[in-house]
Amino acid sequence: MRGTTPAIPAATVRAVNRLTARWAGATAIGPDGVPDGEGAGSTVLSAAGLWPLLGFLADGAAGPARAELEEALGMRAAEAAGAARGLLAALSAIRGSAAAVGLWARHDLELREEWRAGLPASALGRLGGEGPEADRRRLDAWAAEHTGGLIPAMPVAVHEGTELLLAVAQTLRTRWIRPFSAGLMAPETGPWAGRELAGLGRRTALLDRVGVAETAIGPLTVLRVLGNTGVDVHLLLGPEEAAGWAVIAAGVALLSGGRKAVPGDMLPLGAPGPGLRVAFRPSVHREPDLCVHTPAFSLSADHDLLSRAGLFGLTAAGRADPAPLPGVSDGPLAVEGARQAAVARFHARGFEAASVAASGAAGGAPSRSYRVRSVDVDLDRPFGFLAVHRTSRLVLSAGWVADPLPFEEDEVTGWDDDEDDEDDVGDVGDVGDGSR
């Protein structure tokens, strides 16, 4: 039943989160946010949207291609297709989330029934009947339909020699249990100094929304922003000299529970972590005060998966000799293109993200009544984020924010629709609802 918390096997969560951390590491994002010298500071990726595709490929692979895909998946190929189906079902069961798989084969390509049966019956379409342009229009329409228009085109191109295309689309949309206020953010120091940014701010008495963990890269500040669909976004600020990929990987590592963050109500006074200031201040309220300032962001990225074929287990799968995918078809298929397009948007009312992975073969001054603990969080330089399913701790989307949105007087604070805007906190558990 949609809306219930899906049971995602721990082995699948570990495998997908492992790929998230490895992928972030492979992008080599430096402290300035520049990945691989390409000059684009921000990036976003979704291992959760790619992992099922690799699982289906592994199910039809043999020899070195099968072994490489098993290493990338962190799971045996014999189990991968079933785990991929389970993950897709779980993603679609999370409120505000959806996932779909599409398979298109040339009209004269016969697929092995054992492999074909592992994919949804509605997934199969055909290529080549009306030419590449007609194929492209149908594939682009599929990508747009299954991502709510966030990904308007299939990331892998098809041509007359394309025999088969396999794609996985994933979307995520959550509203904050408590929205932010939108305004101007103007950092005075750091790489964003002098810029006018689209700022978001809010206050709460729940100091455990923020914490500091000691990690391999040093202290890591983690701010949890709770969504009303059982999905939260963790904002990650590490030491200034830390590489972006290392900040993301450290945040993923915390999800396993091996290390714990010290919550805001137990942090020492002063500056106990990046972007943090803890003090006692006069207040008209008895409750403590967590004050958050962060920029809004809108990110997009296009990843050529074959440029890091070894990471994704696609090196041998791209060699035609010997045929790497004999379990898919009697034809000598080999991966000729593999890409993921991904987007993420963080704004005053909520967060939304989408990906399509495809593989082609071929605040006033208060009265001084109380003295309360106050924690200020300022994300005023590049930071990472993880969109996390609260129950399973599965990472659904991850990225690095080096170029936030500029401030505009008529800034849109979030999507504008007629959906029910209730604060559904039924899946929040013991973390509270942030009522102040």
C-alpha positions in Angstrom: 0.0 0.0 0.0 1.4 3.4 -1.0 2.4 5.6 1.9 3.4 2.8 4.3 7.0 2.6 5.2 8.7 0.1 2.8 11.0 -2.6 4.2 14.2 -2.2 2.3 16.7 -5.0 3.1 19.7 -3.8 5.0 22.0 -5.5 2.4 20.4 -3.4 -0.4 20.8 -0.2 1.7 24.4 -0.9 2.4 25.1 -1.7 -1.3 23.4 1.5 -2.6 25.0 3.8 0.0 28.4 2.2 -0.7 27.9 3.1 -4.4 26.9 6.6 -3.4 30.1 7.1 -1.4 32.3 5.6 -4.1 30.7 7.7 -6.9 31.1 10.9 -4.9 34.8 9.9 -4.4 35.3 9.3 -8.1 34.0 12.8 -8.9 37.0 14.2 -7.0 35.1 17.3 -5.9 37.7 19.6 -4.3 37.0 22.1 -1.5 36.2 24.7 -4.1 33.6 22.5 -5.6 35.3 21.9 -8.9 35.0 18.2 -10.0 37.8 16.8 -12.2 38.9 20.2 -13.4 35.7 20.6 -15.5 34.9 24.0 -14.0 31.4 23.1 -12.8 31.2 23.6 -9.1 28.0 21.9 -8.1 26.9 18.3 -8.9 24.1 15.9 -8.0 23.9 12.1 -8.4 21.6 9.3 -7.5 23.1 5.8 -6.9 19.6 4.7 -5.9 18.4 5.5 -9.4 21.4 3.7 -11.0 21.8 0.6 -8.9 18.7 -1.2 -10.2 19.9 -0.7 -13.8 23.2 -2.3 -13.0 21.4 -5.1 -11.2 19.4 -5.9 -14.3 22.5 -5.8 -16.5 24.3 -8.1 -14.0 21.5 -10.6 -14.3 22.1 -11.0 -18.0 25.9 -10.7 -17.9 28.5 -13.5 -18.0 32.3 -13.8 -17.5 34.3 -10.7 -16.6 31.3 -8.4 -17.2 29.3 -10.3 -14.5 32.2 -10.2 -12.0 32.8 -6.5 -12.6 29.1 -5.7 -12.1 29.0 -7.7 -8.9 31.8 -5.7 -7.6 30.1 -2.4 -8.5 26.8 -3.6 -7.0 28.3 -5.0 -3.8 26.1 -8.1 -4.4 26.1 -11.3 -6.3 24.5 -11.1 -9.7 22.2 -14.0 -9.0 20.5 -11.9 -6.3 20.8 -8.5 -8.1 17.7 -8.6 -10.3 15.4 -9.5 -7.3 17.1 -6.8 -5.2 16.6 -4.3 -8.0 12.9 -5.1 -8.3 12.5 -4.8 -4.5 14.3 -1.5 -4.5 12.2 -0.1 -7.3 9.0 -1.2 -5.4 10.3 0.3 -2.2 11.1 3.6 -3.9 7.6 3.8 -5.3 6.1 3.0 -1.9 7.7 6.0 -0.2 5.2 8.9 -0.2 6.3 11.6 -2.7 8.7 9.2 -4.4 8.3 7.1 -7.6 10.5 4.9 -9.7 10.0 3.2 -13.1 12.0 1.0 -15.4 11.8 1.0 -19.2 13.1 -1.4 -21.7 13.2 -0.9 -25.5 14.5 -3.5 -28.0 14.8 -3.4 -31.7 11.8 -5.1 -33.3 13.8 -8.0 -34.6 15.9 -8.6 -31.4 14.7 -11.7 -29.4 15.2 -11.3 -25.7 15.8 -14.3 -23.4 12.6 -15.0 -21.6 14.4 -15.7 -18.3 15.9 -12.3 -18.3 12.9 -10.5 -19.7 10.7 -12.0 -17.0 12.8 -10.2 -14.3 11.5 -6.8 -15.5 8.0 -5.4 -15.2 5.7 -6.7 -17.9 4.7 -3.1 -18.9 8.4 -2.1 -19.4 9.0 -3.4 -22.9 8.8 -1.2 -25.9 10.2 -1.5 -29.4 12.8 0.5 -31.4 13.3 1.1 -35.0 9.8 1.0 -36.4 9.7 4.6 -37.5 13.4 5.6 -37.3 15.7 7.2 -34.7 13.9 10.5 -34.5 10.6 8.9 -33.6 12.4 6.7 -31.1 14.0 9.8 -29.6 10.6 11.5 -29.2 9.1 8.5 -27.5 12.1 8.0 -25.1 12.2 11.7 -24.2 8.5 11.6 -23.5 9.0 8.6 -21.2 11.8 10.4 -19.3 9.6 13.6 -18.9 6.5 11.6 -17.9 8.3 9.6 -15.2 10.1 12.6 -13.7 7.3 15.1 -13.7 9.2 17.0 -16.4 12.3 17.5 -14.3 14.3 15.4 -16.7 12.9 16.3 -20.2 15.1 14.0 -22.3 16.6 10.5 -22.2 20.3 10.9 -21.4 21.4 8.2 -23.8 21.0 8.8 -27.6 19.7 6.1 -29.9 20.6 5.5 -33.5 20.0 3.0 -36.2 22.5 0.6 -34.7 21.0 0.7 -31.2 19.6 -2.8 -30.4 18.4 -2.3 -26.8 17.9 0.5 -24.3 17.4 0.0 -20.5 16.4 3.0 -18.3 15.5 3.6 -14.7 13.7 6.9 -13.7 13.4 8.0 -10.1 11.7 11.1 -8.6 11.5 12.4 -5.1 9.4 15.2 -3.7 8.9 16.2 -0.1 7.6 19.3 1.8 9.3 20.5 4.9 7.3 19.9 8.0 8.1 23.5 8.8 8.9 25.8 5.8 11.7 28.2 5.7 11.4 31.9 5.4 12.9 33.3 2.2 15.1 36.4 2.1 18.5 37.8 1.2 21.7 36.1 2.3 25.0 38.0 1.8 28.0 36.1 3.2 30.8 38.4 4.3 33.7 35.8 4.0 34.5 32.8 2.0 34.0 32.0 -1.7 30.5 33.5 -1.6 31.5 36.8 -0.1 30.0 39.8 -1.9 27.2 37.7 -3.5 23.5 38.2 -2.9 22.0 34.8 -2.5 18.5 33.4 -2.2 18.6 32.8 1.6 16.4 30.5 3.7 16.1 30.8 7.4 14.1 29.3 10.3 14.2 28.8 14.0 13.2 25.9 16.2 13.6 24.8 19.8 14.7 21.3 18.7 18.5 21.5 19.0 19.0 17.9 18.0 18.2 18.8 14.4 21.9 19.7 14.2 25.0 17.8 15.4 28.7 17.5 15.0 30.5 14.2 14.3 34.2 13.4 14.4 35.0 11.8 11.1 38.1 10.9 9.0 38.1 14.4 7.5 37.7 16.2 10.9 34.5 17.6 12.5 31.4 17.4 10.3 28.3 19.5 10.9 25.1 17.7 10.0 21.8 19.6 9.8 18.7 17.4 9.3 15.7 19.1 7.6 12.7 16.9 8.0 10.2 16.3 5.2 6.6 15.2 5.6 7.0 12.0 3.5 9.5 10.1 5.6 12.4 11.6 3.6 14.9 14.1 5.2 17.7 16.2 3.7 21.0 16.2 5.6 23.1 19.3 4.9 26.8 18.6 5.5 29.4 21.2 6.2 33.0 20.0 6.7 36.3 21.7 7.3 37.1 24.4 4.8 40.0 22.4 3.3 38.0 19.2 3.0 37.2 17.9 -0.5 33.5 17.9 -1.4 33.5 14.2 -2.2 35.1 13.4 1.2 32.3 15.5 3.0 29.6 13.5 1.2 31.3 10.2 1.9 31.6 11.1 5.6 27.9 11.9 5.7 27.1 8.6 4.1 29.3 6.8 6.6 27.4 8.3 9.5 24.2 6.6 8.3 25.5 3.2 9.2 25.5 4.1 12.9 29.1 3.3 13.5 29.8 7.0 14.5 27.3 9.3 16.3 27.0 13.0 16.0 26.9 15.0 19.2 23.5 16.8 19.2 23.2 20.5 19.5 21.9 20.4 23.1 25.2 18.7 24.2 27.7 20.7 22.2 30.2 22.9 24.1 30.0 26.7 23.9 31.9 28.5 21.2 32.4 27.1 17.7 32.3 23.3 18.1 31.9 22.5 14.4 32.0 24.1 11.0 29.4 26.9 10.5 28.3 26.6 14.2 28.2 29.0 17.1 26.9 27.9 20.5 26.2 30.4 23.3 23.7 31.3 26.0 21.6 34.3 25.1 18.7 36.3 26.6 15.3 35.3 25.2 11.6 35.9 25.8 11.1 32.1 25.5 12.1 29.4 28.0 13.0 27.0 25.1 16.4 26.8 23.5 16.9 28.3 20.0 18.3 26.7 16.9 18.7 29.4 14.1 19.5 28.1 10.6 20.6 30.1 7.6 21.2 28.4 4.3 21.0 29.3 0.6 18.5 27.7 -1.7 19.9 25.7 -4.6 18.9 24.2 -7.9 21.4 21.7 -9.3 21.6 19.6 -12.5 24.2 17.2 -13.7 24.8 14.8 -16.7 27.1 11.9 -15.8 28.8 9.9 -18.5 29.0 6.5 -16.7 31.4 5.0 -19.2 34.0 7.6 -18.4 34.2 5.8 -15.0 33.3 2.4 -16.4 35.4 0.6 -13.7 33.5 2.2 -10.9 30.1 1.0 -12.3 31.3 -2.4 -13.4 30.8 -1.5 -17.1 34.4 -2.0 -18.5 33.9 -5.6 -19.8 30.2 -5.0 -20.5 31.3 -2.5 -23.2 33.5 -5.0 -25.0 31.8 -6.9 -27.8 34.2 -9.9 -27.7 33.4 -12.0 -25.9 29.7 -11.1 -25.8 29.2 -9.8 -22.3 25.4 -10.0 -22.0 24.5 -13.5 -23.3 21.7 -13.8 -20.7 19.8 -10.9 -22.3 19.7 -12.1 -25.9 21.3 -14.5 -28.3 22.5 -11.4 -30.2 26.1 -10.2 -29.4 25.0 -7.2 -27.3 27.5 -4.9 -25.6 27.0 -1.6 -23.7 27.7 1.3 -26.0 26.5 4.2 -23.9 25.5 4.7 -20.2 24.6 8.0 -18.7 22.6 9.5 -15.8 20.9 12.9 -15.8 20.0 14.2 -12.3 18.5 17.3 -10.8 17.9 18.5 -7.2 16.1 21.6 -5.9 16.1 22.8 -2.2 13.8 25.7 -1.5 11.6 27.3 1.2 8.8 24.8 1.1 10.6 21.5 0.3 13.0 19.5 -1.8 12.6 17.7 -5.1 15.0 15.5 -7.1 14.9 13.3 -10.1 17.2 11.1 -12.2 17.1 9.0 -15.3 19.9 6.5 -15.7 20.0 4.7 -19.1 22.2 2.2 -20.7 22.2 1.6 -24.5 23.5 -1.6 -26.0 25.0 -1.4 -29.3 14.6 37.5 13.6 13.8 41.7 16.7 15.6 42.3 19.9 14.1 40.2 22.7 13.3 41.2 26.3 15.8 39.7 28.7 13.6 37.3 30.6 15.4 34.0 30.2 18.9 32.8 29.4 18.7 29.9 26.9 21.1 27.9 24.9 21.3 29.2 21.3 22.8 27.4 18.3 23.4 29.3 15.1 24.0 27.3 11.9 25.3 29.3 8.9 25.9 27.4 5.6 27.7 30.3 4.0 30.2 28.3 1.9 30.1 25.1 -0.3 28.4 22.2 1.4 27.1 18.7 0.7 23.6 17.2 0.9 22.0 13.8 1.2 18.3 13.1 0.7 17.7 10.1 3.1 14.8 7.8 3.6 14.4 8.2 7.4 13.5 4.6 8.3 16.0 2.6 6.2 18.7 5.4 5.9 18.9 4.8 2.2 20.4 7.7 0.3 18.1 8.7 -2.5 20.0 11.7 -3.8 23.4 13.3 -3.0 25.3 16.3 -4.2 27.6 19.2 -3.6 26.4 22.9 -3.6 29.1 25.3 -4.8 26.9 27.7 -6.7 23.6 28.5 -4.9 20.7 30.4 -6.3 21.1 34.2 -6.5 18.7 36.5 -4.7 15.8 37.8 -6.7 13.0 40.1 -5.4 10.3 37.9 -6.9 12.0 34.6 -5.9 9.8 31.6 -6.1 9.8 29.9 -2.7 8.7 26.5 -3.9 6.4 24.7 -6.3 3.0 26.2 -6.7 0.2 23.6 -6.8 -3.1 22.6 -5.3 -1.8 19.5 -3.5 -2.8 18.8 0.1 -0.3 20.7 2.2 -0.9 18.9 5.4 2.1 18.3 7.8 2.1 14.5 7.7 4.3 13.7 10.7 3.2 10.1 11.2 6.5 8.8 10.0 8.7 11.1 12.1 9.0 8.8 15.1 10.6 10.3 18.1 12.3 13.3 16.5 9.3 15.7 17.1 7.6 18.0 14.7 9.6 21.2 15.1 6.5 23.1 16.4 8.4 26.3 17.3 
